[in-house]
Amino acid sequence: MRKIIIYIFFLVAISLTQKLDAQVIGPPSIGFSQACASESFNTYNVTFSFSPESSFGPTNQFIVELSDNTGSFSNATVVYTSAQGSVTTSPATLNFALPDTTSGEAYKLRIKSTAPIATSSNSIAFPAYYKIQDEPFSINNLISTGVYCAGGSYLLTIDNPGNGTNDSPLQYPSLTFNWYKETSPTTSVFVASGSSLSVTQPGTYFVETNYGTCTSNSYSNRVAISEATTSSTSTINSSLGNPYCSSEGATTLSTINGNSYQWYKDGVAISGATGQMYVTDEAANYTVTIDLGDCVTNASIDLETNGFNSSIDVSDNNILLPGESIVATVTTDAVNPEFEWYLNDALITSATSNSYEATQTGSYRVVVNQTSGCITSNEFLFTIIEPYPDVANIPNLISPNGDGINDTWVIPQEYVIGTNTEVIIISSRGEIVLKTKDYQNNWPENEIKFKEVNPVYYYVITTQNNKTKKGSITVVK
């Protein structure tokens, strides 16, 4: 019996000794009150103690676990694991990053070891969010107004993908959203959660990505909603802004939600333009009639381009007299303009100013480039030719046989290019074969087929002051 008592005492002593030597990991201490992570910042630390230090083996690893957003570790996430034997001194501080799905107000941390196996108690609860989208986004196609019929509603939705470079938060399934109604320029009240909002009361509304107590830049534009009246109007948004840069291509006009639409350009209905959006590359006044079901409203935009204005001080066609030159000058309001001059499509490398003195005949072109802001360009074309032969009378006979004599119908200089005189040539069957106000003494340019022995044509010359000359032209071989 005595031996049994001694044996039991021995077992109790061993048990007490083991308890005294048990490995302990203290509760983790966090160095923050809330964790608001993002792509640009996602580093946090946790500090804990453990004892006795010598009882943690050379292969031991410390593991940092993150609970779910309710503080439960039933499905914990490992956010950090130390290398074997790398942490030997207590207290220890470990750094970790939040998963990009983190979103909630009651996360906790705990520390585990592998050699020996031990687990700390939980940290205090803290709010944590990973702001996977943290910049402004658009709702309602960036249109600042909305209208609903009496007794009806207007649906506000987050745009996806939105207009231009809009980074829609709908692209991130883990995110949730809170809608608000403004009560003053600086205050608002919570209305509802979700990716859309059915509005039945007039007011100004907006939505924010739900990052809880973490502040963020993930919020929408404001939209003023009103109830339709006989004078209700809305707005039209241009995807490239207004004025828009035409060199960026066409802009997309969009209006508020409705059942059906009809677009107009300068008051004229656009055939087939019956959708919520209309694509155009032309500046004009655009309006749209929107059928809301029980009522109708309208929207409008005076669409402008932010290009520039230019003009050139020479005519389309010019005559260069022997020994003279022609100076062409461009006037422009382009920002930081650059000029390129061409002769017969060849760049004149020495010509870089807004003026050029031409001493040769040929086809000229000048391109004006706006190099700041809206990058766009204008161009002008003009020709310079030698003076035409100065004949005294209008001939009534030509012989286009290639011998260099009377091959074309050459008329006095007072009727040719540069005089704004209209020249019309009519066949014997009454067909107009030439009609121009810049006649260049070059008819006929194409070969005339002689179905008759000597075809006859008729001309009508009308000067700028409405004096008229009429007659016939006989074509011979």
VEXPAKOL-559433 format. One record per residue (C-alpha): residue in three letters; z, x, y. Coordinates in steps of 0.2 Angstrom, whole numbers, padded with zeros to 4 digits, always signed. Layout:
<nodes>
alaZXY
...
</nodes>
This chain:
<nodes>
met+0000+0000+0000
arg+0004+0014+0012
lys-0012+0022+0008
ile-0021+0006+0013
ile-0012+0005+0030
ile-0016+0023+0034
tyr-0035+0020+0030
ile-0035+0005+0041
phe-0027+0015+0055
phe-0040+0028+0053
leu-0054+0016+0054
val-0047+0008+0070
ala-0045+0025+0078
ile-0063+0030+0074
ser-0069+0013+0082
leu-0059+0016+0097
thr-0066+0034+0099
gln-0084+0027+0097
lys-0081+0014+0111
leu-0074+0027+0122
asp-0089+0038+0119
ala-0102+0024+0121
gln-0117+0027+0132
val-0117+0017+0148
ile-0131+0013+0161
gly-0125+0006+0177
pro-0132-0009+0186
pro-0148-0004+0196
ser-0147-0002+0215
ile-0163-0006+0225
gly-0167+0001+0241
phe-0175-0014+0249
ser-0172-0032+0253
gln-0189-0038+0249
ala-0205-0030+0241
cys-0221-0035+0250
ala-0234-0024+0242
ser-0252-0022+0245
glu-0267-0010+0242
ser-0261+0001+0256
phe-0243+0001+0251
asn-0235-0001+0234
thr-0221+0011+0231
tyr-0203+0006+0228
asn-0187+0015+0221
val-0172+0010+0211
thr-0156+0020+0208
phe-0144+0020+0193
ser-0131+0030+0185
phe-0128+0034+0167
ser-0114+0042+0157
pro-0110+0052+0148
glu-0125+0063+0153
ser-0124+0073+0137
ser-0126+0059+0125
phe-0144+0055+0131
gly-0155+0065+0119
pro-0169+0076+0123
thr-0182+0063+0118
asn-0174+0049+0129
gln-0185+0039+0141
phe-0179+0028+0155
ile-0189+0012+0157
val-0189+0000+0172
glu-0192-0018+0168
leu-0197-0032+0180
ser-0192-0050+0177
asp-0202-0065+0180
asn-0201-0074+0197
thr-0186-0084+0191
gly-0176-0068+0186
ser-0179-0070+0167
phe-0182-0055+0156
ser-0189-0065+0141
asn-0206-0059+0146
ala-0202-0044+0156
thr-0215-0032+0163
val-0213-0013+0161
val-0216-0006+0179
tyr-0211+0012+0175
thr-0207+0024+0160
ser-0201+0041+0162
ala-0207+0056+0152
gln-0196+0061+0137
gly-0181+0071+0142
ser-0186+0072+0161
val-0171+0062+0168
thr-0155+0071+0163
thr-0144+0070+0179
ser-0135+0055+0185
pro-0137+0046+0196
ala-0156+0045+0195
thr-0169+0037+0206
leu-0186+0031+0199
asn-0201+0025+0209
phe-0212+0011+0203
ala-0226-0001+0209
leu-0228-0020+0208
pro-0241-0028+0197
asp-0255-0037+0208
thr-0249-0054+0201
thr-0232-0053+0208
ser-0227-0068+0218
gly-0210-0076+0219
glu-0193-0076+0227
ala-0181-0071+0213
tyr-0186-0056+0204
lys-0174-0044+0196
leu-0174-0026+0189
arg-0165-0018+0174
ile-0165-0001+0166
lys-0167+0003+0147
ser-0165+0019+0138
thr-0173+0024+0121
ala-0162+0038+0114
pro-0149+0031+0113
ile-0155+0013+0115
ala-0146+0005+0129
thr-0149-0008+0143
ser-0141-0010+0160
ser-0136-0026+0168
asn-0148-0034+0180
ser-0150-0030+0198
ile-0148-0042+0212
ala-0162-0055+0215
phe-0176-0051+0228
pro-0192-0058+0234
ala-0208-0049+0229
tyr-0226-0052+0232
tyr-0242-0042+0230
lys-0253-0046+0244
ile-0270-0045+0235
gln-0279-0053+0250
asp-0272-0049+0267
glu-0284-0053+0280
pro-0290-0069+0289
phe-0302-0081+0280
ser-0312-0096+0285
ile-0310-0115+0281
asn-0322-0129+0286
asn-0336-0117+0287
leu-0328-0109+0302
ile-0331-0125+0312
ser-0317-0129+0324
thr-0318-0148+0323
gly-0318-0162+0311
val-0320-0181+0312
tyr-0315-0195+0301
cys-0318-0214+0302
ala-0304-0226+0306
gly-0294-0229+0290
gly-0303-0214+0281
ser-0299-0196+0279
tyr-0307-0178+0282
leu-0306-0165+0268
leu-0302-0147+0274
thr-0306-0134+0261
ile-0305-0115+0260
asp-0323-0108+0261
asn-0328-0098+0245
pro-0336-0086+0249
gly-0337-0092+0267
asn-0348-0085+0281
gly-0353-0067+0284
thr-0340-0055+0278
asn-0327-0069+0275
asp-0315-0063+0261
ser-0310-0079+0253
pro-0293-0079+0244
leu-0300-0092+0232
gln-0308-0076+0223
tyr-0290-0072+0217
pro-0284-0085+0205
ser-0266-0080+0206
leu-0264-0085+0224
thr-0257-0101+0231
phe-0259-0109+0248
asn-0248-0119+0261
trp-0256-0130+0274
tyr-0248-0133+0291
lys-0250-0144+0306
glu-0248-0137+0323
thr-0234-0145+0334
ser-0236-0134+0349
pro-0246-0118+0353
thr-0233-0108+0344
thr-0225-0120+0331
ser-0231-0129+0316
val-0224-0139+0301
phe-0228-0138+0283
val-0239-0152+0276
ala-0244-0148+0258
ser-0249-0135+0246
gly-0266-0132+0237
ser-0284-0126+0241
ser-0289-0141+0250
leu-0281-0154+0261
ser-0286-0172+0264
val-0281-0176+0283
thr-0278-0194+0288
gln-0269-0190+0305
pro-0277-0182+0320
gly-0271-0165+0324
thr-0274-0146+0322
tyr-0273-0139+0305
phe-0273-0122+0296
val-0268-0114+0279
glu-0259-0098+0274
thr-0259-0089+0258
asn-0242-0091+0251
tyr-0233-0075+0251
gly-0216-0082+0254
thr-0204-0073+0265
cys-0217-0058+0266
thr-0227-0059+0282
ser-0246-0057+0281
asn-0263-0058+0289
ser-0270-0070+0276
tyr-0272-0086+0286
ser-0287-0097+0291
asn-0295-0102+0307
arg-0288-0118+0316
val-0297-0135+0314
ala-0294-0149+0326
ile-0296-0166+0317
ser-0299-0182+0326
glu-0302-0200+0322
ala-0320-0206+0326
thr-0324-0216+0341
thr-0341-0221+0349
ser-0340-0205+0359
ser-0334-0193+0345
thr-0344-0177+0344
ser-0341-0161+0333
thr-0347-0143+0333
ile-0360-0133+0324
asn-0356-0115+0318
ser-0369-0101+0318
ser-0366-0088+0304
leu-0372-0074+0315
gly-0363-0080+0330
asn-0370-0087+0346
pro-0379-0078+0354
tyr-0385-0071+0338
cys-0394-0055+0334
ser-0412-0059+0328
ser-0415-0042+0321
glu-0401-0047+0308
gly-0413-0061+0301
ala-0410-0079+0301
thr-0394-0087+0305
thr-0386-0102+0296
leu-0381-0117+0306
ser-0367-0128+0298
thr-0358-0143+0302
ile-0343-0154+0296
asn-0342-0163+0280
gly-0351-0179+0279
asn-0361-0191+0267
ser-0378-0187+0274
tyr-0386-0177+0289
gln-0402-0176+0300
trp-0405-0160+0310
tyr-0415-0160+0327
lys-0423-0146+0337
asp-0424-0149+0355
gly-0422-0167+0352
val-0436-0168+0339
ala-0431-0172+0321
ile-0434-0158+0309
ser-0443-0164+0293
gly-0433-0161+0277
ala-0417-0154+0287
thr-0405-0166+0279
gly-0391-0155+0272
gln-0375-0149+0279
met-0383-0132+0283
tyr-0399-0127+0292
val-0406-0110+0292
thr-0416-0104+0308
asp-0422-0089+0317
glu-0427-0098+0333
ala-0417-0100+0348
ala-0416-0119+0354
asn-0405-0133+0356
tyr-0400-0140+0339
thr-0391-0156+0336
val-0386-0165+0319
thr-0382-0183+0316
ile-0368-0184+0303
asp-0365-0200+0292
leu-0347-0201+0288
gly-0348-0217+0278
asp-0340-0230+0289
cys-0346-0222+0305
val-0357-0209+0312
thr-0354-0194+0323
asn-0365-0180+0331
ala-0364-0161+0333
ser-0374-0149+0344
ile-0376-0131+0348
asp-0387-0122+0361
leu-0392-0107+0350
glu-0397-0091+0359
thr-0401-0074+0354
asn-0393-0058+0361
gly-0409-0048+0362
phe-0416-0042+0379
asn-0429-0046+0391
ser-0444-0035+0395
ser-0460-0035+0405
ile-0475-0023+0408
asp-0485-0022+0424
val-0503-0020+0416
ser-0515-0033+0410
asp-0520-0035+0392
asn-0537-0028+0396
asn-0540-0015+0409
ile-0555-0005+0415
leu-0553+0014+0418
leu-0564+0020+0432
pro-0571+0039+0431
gly-0558+0051+0438
glu-0544+0038+0439
ser-0529+0034+0428
ile-0519+0019+0425
val-0500+0019+0425
ala-0491+0006+0414
thr-0472+0003+0418
val-0460-0007+0407
thr-0445-0016+0416
thr-0431-0021+0404
asp-0413-0026+0403
ala-0410-0018+0386
val-0394-0008+0383
asn-0398+0010+0381
pro-0417+0008+0379
glu-0428+0020+0371
phe-0447+0019+0373
glu-0461+0024+0361
trp-0479+0024+0367
tyr-0494+0024+0355
leu-0513+0027+0358
asn-0524+0020+0344
asp-0508+0018+0333
ala-0504+0037+0335
leu-0487+0041+0343
ile-0488+0050+0360
thr-0473+0062+0357
ser-0472+0067+0375
ala-0470+0049+0381
thr-0452+0044+0381
ser-0449+0035+0398
asn-0452+0018+0403
ser-0469+0023+0412
tyr-0485+0031+0405
glu-0500+0037+0415
ala-0515+0033+0404
thr-0531+0044+0407
gln-0540+0039+0391
thr-0548+0023+0384
gly-0542+0015+0369
ser-0529+0003+0362
tyr-0511+0006+0368
arg-0494+0000+0362
val-0477+0002+0369
val-0461-0002+0359
val-0445-0005+0368
asn-0429-0002+0357
gln-0412-0008+0362
thr-0400+0005+0354
ser-0383-0003+0357
gly-0375-0019+0352
cys-0389-0030+0344
ile-0401-0017+0338
thr-0418-0025+0341
ser-0435-0021+0349
asn-0450-0028+0359
glu-0467-0022+0360
phe-0482-0024+0372
leu-0501-0021+0368
phe-0515-0017+0380
thr-0532-0010+0380
ile-0541+0002+0392
ile-0560+0002+0392
glu-0574+0010+0402
pro-0582+0000+0416
tyr-0597-0011+0410
pro-0614-0008+0417
asp-0616-0017+0434
val-0631-0028+0431
ala-0637-0039+0445
asn-0642-0055+0436
ile-0637-0064+0420
pro-0651-0060+0407
asn-0659-0074+0397
leu-0666-0062+0383
ile-0658-0050+0371
ser-0664-0041+0356
pro-0650-0035+0344
asn-0661-0024+0334
gly-0650-0008+0335
asp-0662+0002+0347
gly-0649+0003+0361
ile-0659-0008+0373
asn-0653-0026+0376
asp-0643-0026+0360
thr-0629-0037+0368
trp-0629-0049+0381
val-0623-0039+0396
ile-0618-0050+0412
pro-0613-0045+0429
gln-0595-0037+0431
glu-0589-0052+0441
tyr-0589-0062+0425
val-0582-0050+0412
ile-0565-0044+0406
gly-0551-0044+0419
thr-0559-0058+0430
asn-0552-0073+0421
thr-0569-0080+0419
glu-0572-0092+0405
val-0588-0088+0395
ile-0595-0101+0382
ile-0610-0098+0371
ile-0617-0113+0361
ser-0630-0113+0348
ser-0645-0125+0348
arg-0636-0136+0336
gly-0622-0138+0348
glu-0609-0127+0339
ile-0598-0116+0350
val-0601-0098+0344
leu-0590-0089+0358
lys-0577-0095+0369
thr-0566-0082+0379
lys-0559-0077+0396
asp-0560-0059+0392
tyr-0579-0057+0389
gln-0583-0038+0385
asn-0602-0038+0385
asn-0602-0038+0366
trp-0610-0053+0360
pro-0617-0055+0347
glu-0604-0044+0337
asn-0611-0050+0321
glu-0629-0050+0314
ile-0639-0066+0319
lys-0650-0072+0304
phe-0667-0077+0310
lys-0670-0094+0302
glu-0681-0098+0317
val-0693-0086+0325
asn-0683-0085+0341
pro-0666-0093+0341
val-0660-0100+0358
tyr-0642-0101+0363
tyr-0635-0109+0379
tyr-0621-0102+0390
val-0608-0109+0402
ile-0599-0097+0414
thr-0584-0104+0424
thr-0576-0093+0436
gln-0558-0093+0441
asn-0562-0103+0456
asn-0572-0116+0445
lys-0589-0110+0450
thr-0601-0113+0435
lys-0617-0104+0429
lys-0627-0112+0415
gly-0643-0106+0406
ser-0651-0101+0390
ile-0652-0085+0380
thr-0667-0081+0368
val-0664-0069+0354
val-0679-0059+0348
lys-0681-0046+0335
</nodes>
